[in-house]
Amino acid sequence: MALRIPGHEHQAPREVGLEEIRDLMGNCQLCELGQTRNNLVFGVGNPRARVMFIGEGPGRNEDLQGEPFVGAAGKKLDSLLCVAGLTRDEIYIANVVKCRPPSNRNPRPAEIEACSPFLREQVRSIWPDVIVCLGNFASQWVLKTQAGVTSLRGQLHQVGHFLVCPTFHPAACIYHPDWLPLLESDLAMVGQWLREHPKEEV
């Protein structure tokens, strides 16, 4: 069954639960990544999170366990969340593609396109205030740009309802330690915005 997704309207979210979206994915074979994965890595976290993190794609550990950010990048992310005054149980984490690209290669445009409807529905279900984009692929997908994260980071972008923070992927900082202070600075900026805009009590 095809999932029909409207465009990027600026409207309130529909009450589509994450479980319903996951059920629609089923044993997804919309792109070739479905043939090589061990587990589909849908996403994990608070379904009403104020902050949603979007990464690139599952790595080896994520593919084996079926959860995002459980390997070295996950440990790095856990240690970084406190910079924004956040904990893992307060946020939701998903990836641009839900299946591991072989040998951790970059996801291909057709793979991102096949997965995009499901990520779009996750965003609309959670309806966060802030989306933190980890790396180029997430930043380019959310901001609809070809610009690299190096030029996009360092500021918050308003996209309809969402405040978007493009920044480096924690895994990239393992190999480029000089990027880590920049990532921390971006997350501190998110934390400051959250403190200045406390959640309204309903």
MITIMAR-284018 format. One line per 5 residues: number of its first residue (from 0); their letters; for each residue y negated, z, x negated of C-alpha. Coordinates in steps of 0.25 Angstrom, whole numbers, plus 5000, padded with zeros to 4 digits. Each point is the difference from the previous one (the first is absolute). Layout:
NUM> A> Y/Z/X  ...;
***
This chain:
0> MALRI> 5000/5000/5000  4986/4996/4994  4990/5011/5000  4987/4994/5006  4988/5006/4993;
5> PGHEH> 4985/4998/5004  4990/4997/4989  4991/5010/4993  4993/5005/5013  4991/5012/4998;
10> QAPRE> 5006/5009/5011  5007/5013/5003  5014/5000/4996  5011/4998/5010  5010/5011/5001;
15> VGLEE> 5011/4993/4993  5009/5010/4993  5005/4998/4986  5014/5001/5004  4998/4989/5010;
20> IRDLM> 4995/4991/4988  5011/5004/4991  5010/4997/5011  4994/4986/5002  5002/4998/4985;
25> GNCQL> 5014/5003/5001  5008/4993/4989  4988/4991/4997  5003/4987/4993  4987/4993/5002;
30> CELGQ> 4999/4997/4985  5010/4999/4989  4997/5015/4995  5009/5004/5012  5012/4994/4992;
35> TRNNL> 4998/5008/4987  4996/5014/5005  5008/5012/5001  4991/5007/5010  4988/4995/5009;
40> VFGVG> 4989/5010/4996  4992/5001/5013  4990/5012/4997  4999/5015/5000  4990/5011/5004;
45> NPRAR> 4992/5005/5011  4999/4991/5012  4986/5005/5003  4995/5000/4986  4985/4999/4997;
50> VMFIG> 5003/4993/4987  5010/4989/4998  5005/4995/4986  5004/4985/4999  5008/4996/4987;
55> EGPGR> 5006/4987/4996  5015/5001/5002  5012/5009/4997  5005/5002/4986  5014/5003/4996;
60> NEDLQ> 5001/5015/5004  4993/4996/5013  5010/4989/5003  5011/5010/4998  4995/5011/5008;
65> GEPFV> 4993/4993/5011  4986/5007/4998  4987/4996/4994  4995/5006/4987  5012/5009/4996;
70> GAAGK> 5001/4995/4986  4990/5002/4988  4989/4994/5008  5003/5010/5011  4999/5012/4991;
75> KLDSL> 4987/4994/4994  4995/4999/5015  5004/5014/5003  4992/5005/4989  4988/4992/5003;
80> LCVAG> 4999/5003/5015  4994/5014/4997  4988/4993/4994  4997/4995/5014  5003/5014/5006;
85> LTRDE> 5013/4994/5007  5014/5003/5000  5012/4991/5002  5003/5005/5014  4986/4997/5004;
90> IYIAN> 5000/4985/4997  5008/4988/5004  5005/4990/4989  5005/4986/5002  5001/4987/4992;
95> VVKCR> 4995/4986/5001  5015/4995/5000  5011/5009/5005  5011/4995/4990  5001/5000/4985;
100> PPSNR> 4996/4987/4993  5011/4998/4990  4997/5005/4986  4988/5006/5006  4993/4986/5000;
105> NPRPA> 4987/4998/5008  5002/4998/5014  4998/4985/5004  4990/4995/5010  5011/4996/5010;
110> EIEAC> 5006/5014/4999  4987/5007/5002  4998/4991/5012  5013/5003/5006  4998/5015/4999;
115> SPFLR> 4985/5001/5004  5003/5001/5015  5007/5013/4998  4990/5006/4991  4989/4996/5009;
120> EQVRS> 5008/5007/5012  5002/5013/4991  4985/5000/4997  4997/4999/5015  5010/5010/5004;
125> IWPDV> 4995/5011/4990  4985/4996/5001  4995/5007/4988  4986/5002/4996  5002/4996/4986;
130> IVCLG> 5009/4990/4994  5003/5002/4985  5005/4986/4994  5008/5002/4987  4999/4988/4992;
135> NFASQ> 4996/4985/5001  5010/4996/5011  4996/5011/5010  4985/4999/4997  5000/4985/5002;
140> WVLKT> 5008/5001/5013  4992/5011/5006  4986/4994/4996  5004/4986/5002  4995/4996/4986;
145> QAGVT> 5006/4993/4987  4991/5010/4991  5008/5009/4991  5001/5015/5002  4992/5002/4987;
150> SLRGQ> 4987/4994/5006  5003/5006/5014  5002/5014/4996  4990/5011/4998  4994/4999/5014;
155> LHQVG> 5004/5002/5015  5001/4987/5009  4998/5001/5015  5009/4991/5007  4999/5001/5015;
160> HFLVC> 5005/5015/5003  5005/5002/4986  4994/5005/4988  5008/4993/4988  5001/5005/4986;
165> PTFHP> 5006/4989/4991  5005/5007/4987  5011/4998/4989  5014/5002/5003  5006/5013/4994;
170> AACIY> 5011/4992/4993  4990/4992/4993  4993/5012/4994  5013/5004/4993  4998/4987/4992;
175> HPDWL> 4985/5001/5000  4996/5014/4998  4986/4997/4999  5000/4996/5015  5004/5014/5004;
180> PLLES> 4986/5006/5000  4996/4988/5008  5011/5002/5010  4996/5015/5001  4986/4997/5002;
185> DLAMV> 5003/4991/5012  5009/5011/5006  4989/5010/4998  4991/4991/5007  5010/5000/5012;
190> GQWLR> 5001/5015/5000  4984/5001/5000  4999/4991/5012  5011/5008/5007  4993/5013/4998;
195> EHPKE> 4987/4994/5005  5007/4994/5012  5009/5011/5006  5010/4995/5010  4994/5002/5014;
200> EV> 5007/5010/5009  5005/4993/5013;
***
